[in-house]
C-alpha cells in the first residue's frame, strides 16, 4: 500500500474513494480542489522535483493562504516526507502490503 493511500485511509476516506482520489492527485490537474489544497499540492510538487526553485513569491503566496505558522508547518512536513522517501528509496525498503493502521478483522 502506498503511503498516500494509507494516509487517506487513516484520515477516514472510504476504500472505494481512495483510488479515485489518488488518481486525481497524480494527474497534476488539481483545479477541482479548494485553493488551499491546490497551493499545498503545488508546494509539495515543487519541493519534490526542484526544491531550489521555490521563491520568496511562492512562500508569500503560501502565507497568504495558510498564515505564517501553518506555512512553516507545511514546508517542514513536505520536507520531512521527501526526506523519508529518499531514505526508504536508498535502502530499497518495500511499502506495506496492508494498512498497518486498519482495524483488526473481526473474528
Helices and strands as residue ranges (DSSP letters): H 3-10, H 15-27, H 35-50, G 51-53, H 56-66, H 68-90
